[in-house]
Amino acid sequence: MKSYTEIIRGLREDRDLKQIEVANALGTSQQHYSKYETGENEMPIRALMILADFYDVSTDYLLGRTACREGITGQNKRVCTDISAGGLISDIFSLSAEGRTAVVEYIAMRKLKEQSDRQK
């Protein structure tokens, strides 16, 4: 996994932002923000939360604890009428290992079918 310093720099560069632009969103100086990217200063929780909202990613993603970028907005997004993405993940984890494997296999099968349908 990447370090949080690599992640916040990568997110900024992916959006072609300058450090000053991210610093402004945090209400700090470019020099102070630069120290977050280099690891010279640790990010306070407030800055972590602001960056998560700013980039629409999860705080765990920013900290390098998961490869899942989905922020709270994505986790609350409806997969269908009565279940959110986060709720679906919770439901999957509540299944047995065999049940989780079946879900993954079904998703793979659906993806192949839809991919095939698009090529027709």
Buried (B, 14 or more C-beta within 10 A) or exposed (E): EEEBBEBBBEBBEEEEBEBEBBBBBBEBEEEBBBBBBEEEEEBEEEBBEBBBBBBEBBBBBBBBEBEEBBBBEBBEEEEEEEEBBBBBBEEEEEEEEEEEEEEEEEEEEEEEEEEEEEEE
